[in-house]
Amino acid sequence: MQPPIPPDHQEHSFNPLGIFFFLIYVGMYGLFIFLNSFMPSFMGAPSFLGLNRSVAFGFLLIFGAVFLAFLYNQILSGQGKGRRA
């Protein structure tokens, strides 16, 4: 068993996938803000399960963020399997 690597010696790599996922989320959030600001009657109409579109879109934002985080973790976990410690 090898001793743990001190924090100042660990590998740090930049992955642009995180930036890409962040930009996807910012785009979704920007659309949410735009629709609520300039089309409030559209967002106030009932849609899914009797919820208005604003609340349904808010839940979509929350679940979308969790999904992107899960996807990011799965992709990066798969990249590290071939490395040796």
PyMOL Python script that loads the backbone (N, CA, C, O; Angstrom):
from pymol import cmd

cmd.read_pdbstr("""\
ATOM      1  N   MET A   1       0.844  -1.182   0.000  1.00  0.00           N
ATOM      2  CA  MET A   1       0.000   0.000   0.000  1.00  0.00           C
ATOM      3  C   MET A   1       0.885   1.241   0.000  1.00  0.00           C
ATOM      4  O   MET A   1       1.817   1.355   0.796  1.00  0.00           O
ATOM      5  N   GLN A   2       0.584   2.153  -0.891  1.00  0.00           N
ATOM      6  CA  GLN A   2       1.378   3.368  -1.007  1.00  0.00           C
ATOM      7  C   GLN A   2       0.840   4.439  -0.067  1.00  0.00           C
ATOM      8  O   GLN A   2      -0.363   4.510   0.181  1.00  0.00           O
ATOM      9  N   PRO A   3       1.737   5.273   0.455  1.00  0.00           N
ATOM     10  CA  PRO A   3       1.265   6.367   1.313  1.00  0.00           C
ATOM     11  C   PRO A   3       0.471   7.378   0.491  1.00  0.00           C
ATOM     12  O   PRO A   3       0.703   7.520  -0.710  1.00  0.00           O
ATOM     13  N   PRO A   4      -0.460   8.079   1.129  1.00  0.00           N
ATOM     14  CA  PRO A   4      -1.237   9.079   0.385  1.00  0.00           C
ATOM     15  C   PRO A   4      -0.348  10.198  -0.138  1.00  0.00           C
ATOM     16  O   PRO A   4       0.669  10.547   0.461  1.00  0.00           O
ATOM     17  N   ILE A   5      -0.761  10.742  -1.262  1.00  0.00           N
ATOM     18  CA  ILE A   5      -0.017  11.839  -1.880  1.00  0.00           C
ATOM     19  C   ILE A   5      -0.368  13.125  -1.147  1.00  0.00           C
ATOM     20  O   ILE A   5      -1.548  13.423  -0.964  1.00  0.00           O
ATOM     21  N   PRO A   6       0.637  13.896  -0.720  1.00  0.00           N
ATOM     22  CA  PRO A   6       0.334  15.174  -0.058  1.00  0.00           C
ATOM     23  C   PRO A   6      -0.456  16.090  -0.992  1.00  0.00           C
ATOM     24  O   PRO A   6      -0.269  16.037  -2.208  1.00  0.00           O
ATOM     25  N   PRO A   7      -1.336  16.930  -0.439  1.00  0.00           N
ATOM     26  CA  PRO A   7      -2.179  17.787  -1.283  1.00  0.00           C
ATOM     27  C   PRO A   7      -1.405  18.697  -2.225  1.00  0.00           C
ATOM     28  O   PRO A   7      -1.898  19.018  -3.306  1.00  0.00           O
ATOM     29  N   ASP A   8      -0.206  19.118  -1.841  1.00  0.00           N
ATOM     30  CA  ASP A   8       0.532  20.025  -2.721  1.00  0.00           C
ATOM     31  C   ASP A   8       1.217  19.293  -3.869  1.00  0.00           C
ATOM     32  O   ASP A   8       1.784  19.940  -4.750  1.00  0.00           O
ATOM     33  N   HIS A   9       1.180  17.962  -3.883  1.00  0.00           N
ATOM     34  CA  HIS A   9       1.802  17.192  -4.953  1.00  0.00           C
ATOM     35  C   HIS A   9       0.785  16.468  -5.834  1.00  0.00           C
ATOM     36  O   HIS A   9       1.175  15.761  -6.763  1.00  0.00           O
ATOM     37  N   GLN A  10      -0.487  16.627  -5.565  1.00  0.00           N
ATOM     38  CA  GLN A  10      -1.500  15.953  -6.363  1.00  0.00           C
ATOM     39  C   GLN A  10      -1.593  16.595  -7.734  1.00  0.00           C
ATOM     40  O   GLN A  10      -1.294  17.775  -7.918  1.00  0.00           O
ATOM     41  N   GLU A  11      -2.020  15.773  -8.697  1.00  0.00           N
ATOM     42  CA  GLU A  11      -2.198  16.292 -10.056  1.00  0.00           C
ATOM     43  C   GLU A  11      -3.462  17.146 -10.125  1.00  0.00           C
ATOM     44  O   GLU A  11      -4.514  16.763  -9.614  1.00  0.00           O
ATOM     45  N   HIS A  12      -3.343  18.278 -10.749  1.00  0.00           N
ATOM     46  CA  HIS A  12      -4.496  19.138 -11.013  1.00  0.00           C
ATOM     47  C   HIS A  12      -4.551  19.338 -12.514  1.00  0.00           C
ATOM     48  O   HIS A  12      -3.593  19.808 -13.129  1.00  0.00           O
ATOM     49  N   SER A  13      -5.669  18.979 -13.087  1.00  0.00           N
ATOM     50  CA  SER A  13      -5.795  19.155 -14.526  1.00  0.00           C
ATOM     51  C   SER A  13      -7.039  19.979 -14.821  1.00  0.00           C
ATOM     52  O   SER A  13      -8.046  19.893 -14.118  1.00  0.00           O
ATOM     53  N   PHE A  14      -6.948  20.757 -15.848  1.00  0.00           N
ATOM     54  CA  PHE A  14      -8.060  21.587 -16.294  1.00  0.00           C
ATOM     55  C   PHE A  14      -8.866  20.781 -17.302  1.00  0.00           C
ATOM     56  O   PHE A  14      -8.310  20.218 -18.245  1.00  0.00           O
ATOM     57  N   ASN A  15     -10.158  20.728 -17.103  1.00  0.00           N
ATOM     58  CA  ASN A  15     -11.026  20.026 -18.029  1.00  0.00           C
ATOM     59  C   ASN A  15     -12.081  21.005 -18.544  1.00  0.00           C
ATOM     60  O   ASN A  15     -12.877  21.518 -17.757  1.00  0.00           O
ATOM     61  N   PRO A  16     -12.100  21.270 -19.841  1.00  0.00           N
ATOM     62  CA  PRO A  16     -13.063  22.235 -20.387  1.00  0.00           C
ATOM     63  C   PRO A  16     -14.508  21.739 -20.352  1.00  0.00           C
ATOM     64  O   PRO A  16     -15.431  22.516 -20.597  1.00  0.00           O
ATOM     65  N   LEU A  17     -14.712  20.464 -20.053  1.00  0.00           N
ATOM     66  CA  LEU A  17     -16.071  19.939 -19.974  1.00  0.00           C
ATOM     67  C   LEU A  17     -16.871  20.639 -18.875  1.00  0.00           C
ATOM     68  O   LEU A  17     -18.064  20.896 -19.044  1.00  0.00           O
ATOM     69  N   GLY A  18     -16.229  20.946 -17.761  1.00  0.00           N
ATOM     70  CA  GLY A  18     -16.904  21.652 -16.676  1.00  0.00           C
ATOM     71  C   GLY A  18     -17.369  23.033 -17.107  1.00  0.00           C
ATOM     72  O   GLY A  18     -18.468  23.462 -16.756  1.00  0.00           O
ATOM     73  N   ILE A  19     -16.536  23.724 -17.865  1.00  0.00           N
ATOM     74  CA  ILE A  19     -16.911  25.048 -18.392  1.00  0.00           C
ATOM     75  C   ILE A  19     -18.092  24.908 -19.354  1.00  0.00           C
ATOM     76  O   ILE A  19     -19.021  25.715 -19.332  1.00  0.00           O
ATOM     77  N   PHE A  20     -18.045  23.883 -20.192  1.00  0.00           N
ATOM     78  CA  PHE A  20     -19.123  23.645 -21.154  1.00  0.00           C
ATOM     79  C   PHE A  20     -20.447  23.384 -20.437  1.00  0.00           C
ATOM     80  O   PHE A  20     -21.472  23.960 -20.803  1.00  0.00           O
ATOM     81  N   PHE A  21     -20.434  22.525 -19.421  1.00  0.00           N
ATOM     82  CA  PHE A  21     -21.650  22.243 -18.658  1.00  0.00           C
ATOM     83  C   PHE A  21     -22.136  23.489 -17.925  1.00  0.00           C
ATOM     84  O   PHE A  21     -23.340  23.728 -17.832  1.00  0.00           O
ATOM     85  N   PHE A  22     -21.209  24.275 -17.410  1.00  0.00           N
ATOM     86  CA  PHE A  22     -21.586  25.521 -16.743  1.00  0.00           C
ATOM     87  C   PHE A  22     -22.281  26.465 -17.725  1.00  0.00           C
ATOM     88  O   PHE A  22     -23.285  27.090 -17.381  1.00  0.00           O
ATOM     89  N   LEU A  23     -21.756  26.570 -18.931  1.00  0.00           N
ATOM     90  CA  LEU A  23     -22.368  27.446 -19.932  1.00  0.00           C
ATOM     91  C   LEU A  23     -23.750  26.945 -20.350  1.00  0.00           C
ATOM     92  O   LEU A  23     -24.645  27.748 -20.616  1.00  0.00           O
ATOM     93  N   ILE A  24     -23.929  25.630 -20.408  1.00  0.00           N
ATOM     94  CA  ILE A  24     -25.256  25.076 -20.689  1.00  0.00           C
ATOM     95  C   ILE A  24     -26.233  25.514 -19.602  1.00  0.00           C
ATOM     96  O   ILE A  24     -27.346  25.952 -19.894  1.00  0.00           O
ATOM     97  N   TYR A  25     -25.804  25.391 -18.342  1.00  0.00           N
ATOM     98  CA  TYR A  25     -26.682  25.758 -17.234  1.00  0.00           C
ATOM     99  C   TYR A  25     -26.964  27.262 -17.218  1.00  0.00           C
ATOM    100  O   TYR A  25     -28.095  27.679 -16.970  1.00  0.00           O
ATOM    101  N   VAL A  26     -25.952  28.064 -17.479  1.00  0.00           N
ATOM    102  CA  VAL A  26     -26.155  29.519 -17.518  1.00  0.00           C
ATOM    103  C   VAL A  26     -27.136  29.884 -18.630  1.00  0.00           C
ATOM    104  O   VAL A  26     -27.962  30.780 -18.455  1.00  0.00           O
ATOM    105  N   GLY A  27     -27.054  29.205 -19.761  1.00  0.00           N
ATOM    106  CA  GLY A  27     -28.007  29.445 -20.844  1.00  0.00           C
ATOM    107  C   GLY A  27     -29.431  29.099 -20.447  1.00  0.00           C
ATOM    108  O   GLY A  27     -30.365  29.842 -20.747  1.00  0.00           O
ATOM    109  N   MET A  28     -29.594  27.955 -19.762  1.00  0.00           N
ATOM    110  CA  MET A  28     -30.925  27.567 -19.290  1.00  0.00           C
ATOM    111  C   MET A  28     -31.456  28.574 -18.275  1.00  0.00           C
ATOM    112  O   MET A  28     -32.627  28.951 -18.317  1.00  0.00           O
ATOM    113  N   TYR A  29     -30.592  29.004 -17.368  1.00  0.00           N
ATOM    114  CA  TYR A  29     -31.012  29.966 -16.346  1.00  0.00           C
ATOM    115  C   TYR A  29     -31.324  31.325 -16.981  1.00  0.00           C
ATOM    116  O   TYR A  29     -32.286  31.988 -16.592  1.00  0.00           O
ATOM    117  N   GLY A  30     -30.516  31.733 -17.952  1.00  0.00           N
ATOM    118  CA  GLY A  30     -30.769  32.990 -18.654  1.00  0.00           C
ATOM    119  C   GLY A  30     -32.109  32.972 -19.373  1.00  0.00           C
ATOM    120  O   GLY A  30     -32.835  33.966 -19.374  1.00  0.00           O
ATOM    121  N   LEU A  31     -32.437  31.833 -19.988  1.00  0.00           N
ATOM    122  CA  LEU A  31     -33.738  31.695 -20.645  1.00  0.00           C
ATOM    123  C   LEU A  31     -34.867  31.793 -19.624  1.00  0.00           C
ATOM    124  O   LEU A  31     -35.890  32.428 -19.881  1.00  0.00           O
ATOM    125  N   PHE A  32     -34.681  31.166 -18.471  1.00  0.00           N
ATOM    126  CA  PHE A  32     -35.668  31.228 -17.389  1.00  0.00           C
ATOM    127  C   PHE A  32     -35.906  32.673 -16.951  1.00  0.00           C
ATOM    128  O   PHE A  32     -37.053  33.100 -16.812  1.00  0.00           O
ATOM    129  N   ILE A  33     -34.838  33.416 -16.736  1.00  0.00           N
ATOM    130  CA  ILE A  33     -34.955  34.816 -16.312  1.00  0.00           C
ATOM    131  C   ILE A  33     -35.612  35.658 -17.409  1.00  0.00           C
ATOM    132  O   ILE A  33     -36.473  36.492 -17.129  1.00  0.00           O
ATOM    133  N   PHE A  34     -35.197  35.434 -18.660  1.00  0.00           N
ATOM    134  CA  PHE A  34     -35.768  36.182 -19.779  1.00  0.00           C
ATOM    135  C   PHE A  34     -37.274  35.945 -19.883  1.00  0.00           C
ATOM    136  O   PHE A  34     -38.054  36.890 -20.004  1.00  0.00           O
ATOM    137  N   LEU A  35     -37.674  34.671 -19.836  1.00  0.00           N
ATOM    138  CA  LEU A  35     -39.099  34.360 -19.968  1.00  0.00           C
ATOM    139  C   LEU A  35     -39.911  34.926 -18.811  1.00  0.00           C
ATOM    140  O   LEU A  35     -41.019  35.424 -19.015  1.00  0.00           O
ATOM    141  N   ASN A  36     -39.371  34.854 -17.603  1.00  0.00           N
ATOM    142  CA  ASN A  36     -40.103  35.399 -16.456  1.00  0.00           C
ATOM    143  C   ASN A  36     -40.170  36.918 -16.495  1.00  0.00           C
ATOM    144  O   ASN A  36     -41.137  37.507 -16.012  1.00  0.00           O
ATOM    145  N   SER A  37     -39.163  37.553 -17.060  1.00  0.00           N
ATOM    146  CA  SER A  37     -39.137  39.019 -17.107  1.00  0.00           C
ATOM    147  C   SER A  37     -40.012  39.592 -18.213  1.00  0.00           C
ATOM    148  O   SER A  37     -40.717  40.579 -18.003  1.00  0.00           O
ATOM    149  N   PHE A  38     -39.967  38.975 -19.390  1.00  0.00           N
ATOM    150  CA  PHE A  38     -40.621  39.568 -20.549  1.00  0.00           C
ATOM    151  C   PHE A  38     -41.885  38.843 -21.009  1.00  0.00           C
ATOM    152  O   PHE A  38     -42.606  39.351 -21.867  1.00  0.00           O
ATOM    153  N   MET A  39     -42.161  37.671 -20.454  1.00  0.00           N
ATOM    154  CA  MET A  39     -43.371  36.931 -20.818  1.00  0.00           C
ATOM    155  C   MET A  39     -44.024  36.340 -19.566  1.00  0.00           C
ATOM    156  O   MET A  39     -44.220  35.127 -19.491  1.00  0.00           O
ATOM    157  N   PRO A  40     -44.360  37.176 -18.587  1.00  0.00           N
ATOM    158  CA  PRO A  40     -44.900  36.635 -17.328  1.00  0.00           C
ATOM    159  C   PRO A  40     -46.235  35.906 -17.497  1.00  0.00           C
ATOM    160  O   PRO A  40     -46.517  34.957 -16.765  1.00  0.00           O
ATOM    161  N   SER A  41     -47.053  36.340 -18.451  1.00  0.00           N
ATOM    162  CA  SER A  41     -48.337  35.649 -18.640  1.00  0.00           C
ATOM    163  C   SER A  41     -48.120  34.242 -19.201  1.00  0.00           C
ATOM    164  O   SER A  41     -48.851  33.314 -18.855  1.00  0.00           O
ATOM    165  N   PHE A  42     -47.126  34.087 -20.059  1.00  0.00           N
ATOM    166  CA  PHE A  42     -46.789  32.763 -20.592  1.00  0.00           C
ATOM    167  C   PHE A  42     -46.279  31.852 -19.485  1.00  0.00           C
ATOM    168  O   PHE A  42     -46.677  30.689 -19.406  1.00  0.00           O
ATOM    169  N   MET A  43     -45.402  32.370 -18.629  1.00  0.00           N
ATOM    170  CA  MET A  43     -44.821  31.554 -17.564  1.00  0.00           C
ATOM    171  C   MET A  43     -45.818  31.284 -16.439  1.00  0.00           C
ATOM    172  O   MET A  43     -45.634  30.342 -15.670  1.00  0.00           O
ATOM    173  N   GLY A  44     -46.865  32.089 -16.332  1.00  0.00           N
ATOM    174  CA  GLY A  44     -47.856  31.896 -15.284  1.00  0.00           C
ATOM    175  C   GLY A  44     -48.927  30.879 -15.631  1.00  0.00           C
ATOM    176  O   GLY A  44     -49.698  30.467 -14.765  1.00  0.00           O
ATOM    177  N   ALA A  45     -48.980  30.472 -16.890  1.00  0.00           N
ATOM    178  CA  ALA A  45     -50.005  29.517 -17.317  1.00  0.00           C
ATOM    179  C   ALA A  45     -49.708  28.125 -16.755  1.00  0.00           C
ATOM    180  O   ALA A  45     -48.545  27.736 -16.645  1.00  0.00           O
ATOM    181  N   PRO A  46     -50.750  27.378 -16.402  1.00  0.00           N
ATOM    182  CA  PRO A  46     -50.518  26.026 -15.886  1.00  0.00           C
ATOM    183  C   PRO A  46     -49.991  25.095 -16.974  1.00  0.00           C
ATOM    184  O   PRO A  46     -50.348  25.214 -18.146  1.00  0.00           O
ATOM    185  N   SER A  47     -49.129  24.163 -16.555  1.00  0.00           N
ATOM    186  CA  SER A  47     -48.585  23.217 -17.530  1.00  0.00           C
ATOM    187  C   SER A  47     -48.536  21.815 -16.940  1.00  0.00           C
ATOM    188  O   SER A  47     -49.530  21.091 -17.002  1.00  0.00           O
ATOM    189  N   PHE A  48     -47.431  21.426 -16.382  1.00  0.00           N
ATOM    190  CA  PHE A  48     -47.182  20.057 -15.935  1.00  0.00           C
ATOM    191  C   PHE A  48     -47.753  19.829 -14.535  1.00  0.00           C
ATOM    192  O   PHE A  48     -47.381  20.531 -13.595  1.00  0.00           O
ATOM    193  N   LEU A  49     -48.649  18.858 -14.392  1.00  0.00           N
ATOM    194  CA  LEU A  49     -49.271  18.492 -13.112  1.00  0.00           C
ATOM    195  C   LEU A  49     -49.954  19.672 -12.420  1.00  0.00           C
ATOM    196  O   LEU A  49     -50.020  19.726 -11.192  1.00  0.00           O
ATOM    197  N   GLY A  50     -50.458  20.607 -13.212  1.00  0.00           N
ATOM    198  CA  GLY A  50     -51.138  21.758 -12.648  1.00  0.00           C
ATOM    199  C   GLY A  50     -50.222  22.862 -12.153  1.00  0.00           C
ATOM    200  O   GLY A  50     -50.699  23.902 -11.701  1.00  0.00           O
ATOM    201  N   LEU A  51     -48.918  22.654 -12.230  1.00  0.00           N
ATOM    202  CA  LEU A  51     -47.967  23.701 -11.833  1.00  0.00           C
ATOM    203  C   LEU A  51     -47.867  24.726 -12.946  1.00  0.00           C
ATOM    204  O   LEU A  51     -48.015  24.393 -14.122  1.00  0.00           O
ATOM    205  N   ASN A  52     -47.614  25.981 -12.575  1.00  0.00           N
ATOM    206  CA  ASN A  52     -47.403  26.944 -13.646  1.00  0.00           C
ATOM    207  C   ASN A  52     -46.022  26.710 -14.269  1.00  0.00           C
ATOM    208  O   ASN A  52     -45.167  26.046 -13.682  1.00  0.00           O
ATOM    209  N   ARG A  53     -45.826  27.254 -15.438  1.00  0.00           N
ATOM    210  CA  ARG A  53     -44.583  26.995 -16.177  1.00  0.00           C
ATOM    211  C   ARG A  53     -43.349  27.488 -15.435  1.00  0.00           C
ATOM    212  O   ARG A  53     -42.273  26.904 -15.567  1.00  0.00           O
ATOM    213  N   SER A  54     -43.491  28.534 -14.672  1.00  0.00           N
ATOM    214  CA  SER A  54     -42.357  29.074 -13.932  1.00  0.00           C
ATOM    215  C   SER A  54     -41.852  28.069 -12.897  1.00  0.00           C
ATOM    216  O   SER A  54     -40.647  27.847 -12.782  1.00  0.00           O
ATOM    217  N   VAL A  55     -42.763  27.468 -12.154  1.00  0.00           N
ATOM    218  CA  VAL A  55     -42.374  26.478 -11.146  1.00  0.00           C
ATOM    219  C   VAL A  55     -41.828  25.219 -11.821  1.00  0.00           C
ATOM    220  O   VAL A  55     -40.824  24.663 -11.377  1.00  0.00           O
ATOM    221  N   ALA A  56     -42.486  24.771 -12.892  1.00  0.00           N
ATOM    222  CA  ALA A  56     -42.015  23.588 -13.610  1.00  0.00           C
ATOM    223  C   ALA A  56     -40.614  23.824 -14.177  1.00  0.00           C
ATOM    224  O   ALA A  56     -39.767  22.934 -14.109  1.00  0.00           O
ATOM    225  N   PHE A  57     -40.364  24.998 -14.730  1.00  0.00           N
ATOM    226  CA  PHE A  57     -39.046  25.334 -15.270  1.00  0.00           C
ATOM    227  C   PHE A  57     -38.021  25.398 -14.144  1.00  0.00           C
ATOM    228  O   PHE A  57     -36.873  24.995 -14.332  1.00  0.00           O
ATOM    229  N   GLY A  58     -38.420  25.899 -12.979  1.00  0.00           N
ATOM    230  CA  GLY A  58     -37.525  25.940 -11.824  1.00  0.00           C
ATOM    231  C   GLY A  58     -37.101  24.545 -11.397  1.00  0.00           C
ATOM    232  O   GLY A  58     -35.928  24.311 -11.107  1.00  0.00           O
ATOM    233  N   PHE A  59     -38.059  23.612 -11.356  1.00  0.00           N
ATOM    234  CA  PHE A  59     -37.707  22.224 -11.044  1.00  0.00           C
ATOM    235  C   PHE A  59     -36.795  21.642 -12.113  1.00  0.00           C
ATOM    236  O   PHE A  59     -35.869  20.891 -11.805  1.00  0.00           O
ATOM    237  N   LEU A  60     -37.055  21.989 -13.369  1.00  0.00           N
ATOM    238  CA  LEU A  60     -36.191  21.527 -14.454  1.00  0.00           C
ATOM    239  C   LEU A  60     -34.763  22.039 -14.266  1.00  0.00           C
ATOM    240  O   LEU A  60     -33.806  21.305 -14.514  1.00  0.00           O
ATOM    241  N   LEU A  61     -34.612  23.283 -13.834  1.00  0.00           N
ATOM    242  CA  LEU A  61     -33.281  23.828 -13.569  1.00  0.00           C
ATOM    243  C   LEU A  61     -32.572  23.055 -12.459  1.00  0.00           C
ATOM    244  O   LEU A  61     -31.384  22.754 -12.574  1.00  0.00           O
ATOM    245  N   ILE A  62     -33.290  22.737 -11.397  1.00  0.00           N
ATOM    246  CA  ILE A  62     -32.684  22.005 -10.282  1.00  0.00           C
ATOM    247  C   ILE A  62     -32.262  20.610 -10.724  1.00  0.00           C
ATOM    248  O   ILE A  62     -31.123  20.202 -10.498  1.00  0.00           O
ATOM    249  N   PHE A  63     -33.175  19.881 -11.353  1.00  0.00           N
ATOM    250  CA  PHE A  63     -32.844  18.524 -11.791  1.00  0.00           C
ATOM    251  C   PHE A  63     -31.805  18.533 -12.905  1.00  0.00           C
ATOM    252  O   PHE A  63     -30.992  17.614 -13.002  1.00  0.00           O
ATOM    253  N   GLY A  64     -31.825  19.561 -13.741  1.00  0.00           N
ATOM    254  CA  GLY A  64     -30.806  19.682 -14.784  1.00  0.00           C
ATOM    255  C   GLY A  64     -29.418  19.879 -14.206  1.00  0.00           C
ATOM    256  O   GLY A  64     -28.449  19.314 -14.714  1.00  0.00           O
ATOM    257  N   ALA A  65     -29.309  20.674 -13.146  1.00  0.00           N
ATOM    258  CA  ALA A  65     -28.013  20.889 -12.499  1.00  0.00           C
ATOM    259  C   ALA A  65     -27.503  19.597 -11.876  1.00  0.00           C
ATOM    260  O   ALA A  65     -26.318  19.280 -11.983  1.00  0.00           O
ATOM    261  N   VAL A  66     -28.390  18.851 -11.227  1.00  0.00           N
ATOM    262  CA  VAL A  66     -27.986  17.571 -10.629  1.00  0.00           C
ATOM    263  C   VAL A  66     -27.579  16.585 -11.721  1.00  0.00           C
ATOM    264  O   VAL A  66     -26.596  15.861 -11.566  1.00  0.00           O
ATOM    265  N   PHE A  67     -28.324  16.551 -12.819  1.00  0.00           N
ATOM    266  CA  PHE A  67     -27.982  15.657 -13.927  1.00  0.00           C
ATOM    267  C   PHE A  67     -26.625  16.005 -14.528  1.00  0.00           C
ATOM    268  O   PHE A  67     -25.816  15.114 -14.784  1.00  0.00           O
ATOM    269  N   LEU A  68     -26.369  17.293 -14.754  1.00  0.00           N
ATOM    270  CA  LEU A  68     -25.077  17.698 -15.308  1.00  0.00           C
ATOM    271  C   LEU A  68     -23.932  17.353 -14.359  1.00  0.00           C
ATOM    272  O   LEU A  68     -22.860  16.943 -14.805  1.00  0.00           O
ATOM    273  N   ALA A  69     -24.149  17.514 -13.062  1.00  0.00           N
ATOM    274  CA  ALA A  69     -23.116  17.153 -12.086  1.00  0.00           C
ATOM    275  C   ALA A  69     -22.858  15.653 -12.108  1.00  0.00           C
ATOM    276  O   ALA A  69     -21.705  15.224 -12.064  1.00  0.00           O
ATOM    277  N   PHE A  70     -23.916  14.851 -12.175  1.00  0.00           N
ATOM    278  CA  PHE A  70     -23.765  13.400 -12.240  1.00  0.00           C
ATOM    279  C   PHE A  70     -23.039  12.990 -13.516  1.00  0.00           C
ATOM    280  O   PHE A  70     -22.137  12.153 -13.481  1.00  0.00           O
ATOM    281  N   LEU A  71     -23.429  13.574 -14.630  1.00  0.00           N
ATOM    282  CA  LEU A  71     -22.798  13.261 -15.909  1.00  0.00           C
ATOM    283  C   LEU A  71     -21.322  13.643 -15.901  1.00  0.00           C
ATOM    284  O   LEU A  71     -20.482  12.886 -16.387  1.00  0.00           O
ATOM    285  N   TYR A  72     -21.007  14.796 -15.359  1.00  0.00           N
ATOM    286  CA  TYR A  72     -19.617  15.250 -15.256  1.00  0.00           C
ATOM    287  C   TYR A  72     -18.802  14.271 -14.416  1.00  0.00           C
ATOM    288  O   TYR A  72     -17.681  13.917 -14.782  1.00  0.00           O
ATOM    289  N   ASN A  73     -19.361  13.837 -13.298  1.00  0.00           N
ATOM    290  CA  ASN A  73     -18.669  12.891 -12.433  1.00  0.00           C
ATOM    291  C   ASN A  73     -18.443  11.560 -13.146  1.00  0.00           C
ATOM    292  O   ASN A  73     -17.362  10.980 -13.042  1.00  0.00           O
ATOM    293  N   GLN A  74     -19.440  11.075 -13.860  1.00  0.00           N
ATOM    294  CA  GLN A  74     -19.301   9.801 -14.555  1.00  0.00           C
ATOM    295  C   GLN A  74     -18.255   9.876 -15.664  1.00  0.00           C
ATOM    296  O   GLN A  74     -17.465   8.948 -15.837  1.00  0.00           O
ATOM    297  N   ILE A  75     -18.246  10.952 -16.397  1.00  0.00           N
ATOM    298  CA  ILE A  75     -17.277  11.093 -17.487  1.00  0.00           C
ATOM    299  C   ILE A  75     -15.863  11.175 -16.939  1.00  0.00           C
ATOM    300  O   ILE A  75     -14.962  10.505 -17.444  1.00  0.00           O
ATOM    301  N   LEU A  76     -15.659  11.990 -15.906  1.00  0.00           N
ATOM    302  CA  LEU A  76     -14.309  12.145 -15.365  1.00  0.00           C
ATOM    303  C   LEU A  76     -13.864  10.927 -14.572  1.00  0.00           C
ATOM    304  O   LEU A  76     -12.668  10.640 -14.524  1.00  0.00           O
ATOM    305  N   SER A  77     -14.776  10.208 -13.955  1.00  0.00           N
ATOM    306  CA  SER A  77     -14.402   8.978 -13.251  1.00  0.00           C
ATOM    307  C   SER A  77     -13.932   7.929 -14.246  1.00  0.00           C
ATOM    308  O   SER A  77     -13.019   7.159 -13.949  1.00  0.00           O
ATOM    309  N   GLY A  78     -14.539   7.891 -15.409  1.00  0.00           N
ATOM    310  CA  GLY A  78     -14.133   6.943 -16.441  1.00  0.00           C
ATOM    311  C   GLY A  78     -12.776   7.264 -17.028  1.00  0.00           C
ATOM    312  O   GLY A  78     -12.076   6.358 -17.481  1.00  0.00           O
ATOM    313  N   GLN A  79     -12.383   8.530 -17.035  1.00  0.00           N
ATOM    314  CA  GLN A  79     -11.083   8.915 -17.581  1.00  0.00           C
ATOM    315  C   GLN A  79      -9.944   8.512 -16.666  1.00  0.00           C
ATOM    316  O   GLN A  79      -8.831   8.292 -17.144  1.00  0.00           O
ATOM    317  N   GLY A  80     -10.177   8.410 -15.389  1.00  0.00           N
ATOM    318  CA  GLY A  80      -9.102   8.134 -14.445  1.00  0.00           C
ATOM    319  C   GLY A  80      -8.842   6.663 -14.197  1.00  0.00           C
ATOM    320  O   GLY A  80      -7.931   6.334 -13.437  1.00  0.00           O
ATOM    321  N   LYS A  81      -9.605   5.758 -14.804  1.00  0.00           N
ATOM    322  CA  LYS A  81      -9.448   4.338 -14.515  1.00  0.00           C
ATOM    323  C   LYS A  81      -8.143   3.766 -15.036  1.00  0.00           C
ATOM    324  O   LYS A  81      -7.641   2.791 -14.476  1.00  0.00           O
ATOM    325  N   GLY A  82      -7.587   4.330 -16.072  1.00  0.00           N
ATOM    326  CA  GLY A  82      -6.357   3.795 -16.638  1.00  0.00           C
ATOM    327  C   GLY A  82      -5.096   4.312 -15.968  1.00  0.00           C
ATOM    328  O   GLY A  82      -4.004   3.846 -16.295  1.00  0.00           O
ATOM    329  N   ARG A  83      -5.203   5.244 -15.055  1.00  0.00           N
ATOM    330  CA  ARG A  83      -4.029   5.840 -14.410  1.00  0.00           C
ATOM    331  C   ARG A  83      -3.516   4.978 -13.275  1.00  0.00           C
ATOM    332  O   ARG A  83      -4.270   4.253 -12.626  1.00  0.00           O
ATOM    333  N   ARG A  84      -2.225   5.073 -13.054  1.00  0.00           N
ATOM    334  CA  ARG A  84      -1.616   4.418 -11.897  1.00  0.00           C
ATOM    335  C   ARG A  84      -1.297   5.473 -10.860  1.00  0.00           C
ATOM    336  O   ARG A  84      -0.914   6.594 -11.196  1.00  0.00           O
ATOM    337  N   ALA A  85      -1.455   5.113  -9.608  1.00  0.00           N
ATOM    338  CA  ALA A  85      -1.173   6.063  -8.524  1.00  0.00           C
ATOM    339  C   ALA A  85       0.295   6.143  -8.216  1.00  0.00           C
ATOM    340  O   ALA A  85       0.701   6.895  -7.330  1.00  0.00           O
TER     341      ALA A  85
END
""", "prot")
cmd.dss("prot")
cmd.show_as("cartoon", "prot")
cmd.util.cbc("prot")
cmd.orient("prot")
